[in-house]
């Protein structure tokens, strides 16, 4: 696991609520580099396929917040030869020294700990982020420093140790962070916290922290009302997660990430490791893949073109009408437009016809029997008496 990239993703996302989906995708492909494809990325990042397509940049280009570089957006096709998987990677700023970056896109740290050095008695976030450092409070900076320290130690996705379990709990695709309409885990009573809570948990390193509404606002990039709504939602989802505390005249909130969702926490086993939503989406993806595989065959593609599932069915039938002497059973199937029934009918015909020969030699009709030249010569032998009579008549004719 490249911990520098985890730290860089967290620090570059501070105050950038618009980069949340890019962060989820970048986190997914960094912790699981084998993930590819639109549906695979969507399932493991806790997004939808439409969100993934809208978030990634063009082929060979960057996403809006420059967290992702797109190698290919993928190509959908009914034929296997034309299909292509979507492939993206995290775009790190550490590859270029002295790179100039707009304040919108925060510079990456040059070490696993980032540029979190003591400076004038306070811990700065990143060199060059003066606007952000001026806004963030000392308390929020302390929380961010501790969170970055935790992220810098997450070296492998292994549930057998505490650090690996922290990284597992921060997986954006588990039920705890789900935020898809109509999808809710059935095995737990708690409501999902949502992607914005996941972003805050990443910045906190899943540590127990104390933050004010203003601190949450500047860390996540939400408005004041949005930060208050986030804390309210987290408190309603889990009454043990957010506790209001008094600090002098001000009010703050103790967010107990570690006490609930880290190893030994009250809800670690029940919530953080559950991925029922992801498994349900995987089952739907398998159905989609089976449909794509069926339509990639000649019979499946023809059945789809003639079925009501195809939006261009009428246009195709107008350009390719059925012949007048078409089989009545097939015409009835086309009229009904049921894709699966037409596919089954075509496959039954294929099975009846048998396998296609490997060479066209078996399809050529058998020609006339060929006889060697010797047989022709033998058949042309004439009786000697007939030859003598012919010779006699020729001589008699010449003598006259």
Rosetta blueprint (number, residue, H / E / L):
1 X L
2 X L
3 X H
4 X H
5 X H
6 X H
7 X H
8 X H
9 X H
10 X H
11 X H
12 X H
13 X L
14 X L
15 X L
16 X L
17 X H
18 X H
19 X H
20 X H
21 X H
22 X H
23 X H
24 X H
25 X H
26 X H
27 X H
28 X H
29 X H
30 X H
31 X H
32 X L
33 X L
34 X L
35 X L
36 X L
37 X L
38 X H
39 X H
40 X H
41 X H
42 X H
43 X H
44 X H
45 X H
46 X L
47 X L
48 X L
49 X H
50 X H
51 X H
52 X H
53 X H
54 X H
55 X H
56 X L
57 X L
58 X L
59 X L
60 X L
61 X L
62 X E
63 X L
64 X L
65 X L
66 X L
67 X L
68 X E
69 X E
70 X E
71 X E
72 X E
73 X L
74 X L
75 X E
76 X L
77 X L
78 X L
79 X L
80 X H
81 X H
82 X H
83 X L
84 X E
85 X L
86 X L
87 X E
88 X E
89 X E
90 X E
91 X L
92 X L
93 X H
94 X H
95 X H
96 X L
97 X L
98 X L
99 X L
100 X L
101 X L
102 X L
103 X L
104 X L
105 X L
106 X L
107 X L
108 X L
109 X L
110 X L
111 X L
112 X L
113 X L
114 X L
115 X L
116 X L
117 X L
118 X E
119 X E
120 X L
121 X L
122 X E
123 X E
124 X L
125 X L
126 X L
127 X L
128 X L
129 X L
130 X H
131 X H
132 X H
133 X H
134 X H
135 X H
136 X L
137 X L
138 X H
139 X H
140 X H
141 X H
142 X H
143 X H
144 X H
145 X H
146 X H
147 X H
148 X H
149 X H
150 X H
151 X H
152 X L
153 X L
154 X L
155 X L
156 X L
157 X L
158 X L
159 X L
160 X L
161 X L
162 X H
163 X H
164 X H
165 X H
166 X H
167 X H
168 X H
169 X H
170 X L
171 X L
172 X L
173 X L
174 X L
175 X H
176 X H
177 X H
178 X L
179 X L
180 X L
181 X L
182 X L
183 X L
184 X L
185 X L
186 X L
187 X L
188 X L
189 X L
190 X L
191 X L
192 X L
193 X L
194 X L
195 X H
196 X H
197 X H
198 X H
199 X H
200 X H
201 X H
202 X H
203 X H
204 X H
205 X L
206 X L
207 X L
208 X E
209 X E
210 X E
211 X E
212 X L
213 X H
214 X H
215 X H
216 X H
217 X H
218 X H
219 X H
220 X H
221 X L
222 X L
223 X L
224 X H
225 X H
226 X H
227 X H
228 X H
229 X H
230 X H
231 X H
232 X H
233 X H
234 X H
235 X H
236 X H
237 X H
238 X L
239 X L
240 X L
241 X L
242 X E
243 X E
244 X E
245 X E
246 X E
247 X E
248 X L
249 X L
250 X E
251 X E
252 X E
253 X E
254 X E
255 X E
256 X E
257 X H
258 X H
259 X H
260 X H
261 X H
262 X L
263 X L
264 X L
265 X L
266 X L
267 X L
268 X H
269 X H
270 X H
271 X H
272 X H
273 X L
274 X L
275 X L
276 X H
277 X H
278 X H
279 X H
280 X H
281 X H
282 X H
283 X H
284 X H
285 X H
286 X H
287 X H
288 X H
289 X H
290 X H
291 X H
292 X H
293 X H
294 X H
295 X H
296 X L
297 X L
298 X H
299 X H
300 X H
301 X H
302 X H
303 X H
304 X H
305 X H
306 X H
307 X L
308 X L
309 X L
310 X L
311 X L
312 X L
313 X H
314 X H
315 X H
316 X H
317 X H
318 X H
319 X H
320 X L
321 X L
322 X L
323 X L
324 X L
325 X L
326 X L
327 X L
328 X H
329 X H
330 X H
331 X H
332 X H
333 X H
334 X H
335 X H
336 X H
337 X L
338 X L
339 X H
340 X H
341 X H
342 X H
343 X H
344 X H
345 X H
346 X H
347 X H
348 X H
349 X H
350 X H
351 X H
352 X H
353 X H
354 X L
355 X L
356 X L
357 X L
358 X L
359 X L
360 X H
361 X H
362 X H
363 X H
364 X L
365 X L
366 X L
367 X L
368 X L
369 X L
370 X L
371 X L
372 X L
373 X H
374 X H
375 X H
376 X H
377 X H
378 X H
379 X H
380 X L
381 X L
382 X L
383 X L
384 X H
385 X H
386 X H
387 X H
388 X H
389 X H
390 X H
391 X H
392 X H
393 X H
394 X H
395 X H
396 X H
397 X H
398 X H
399 X H
400 X L
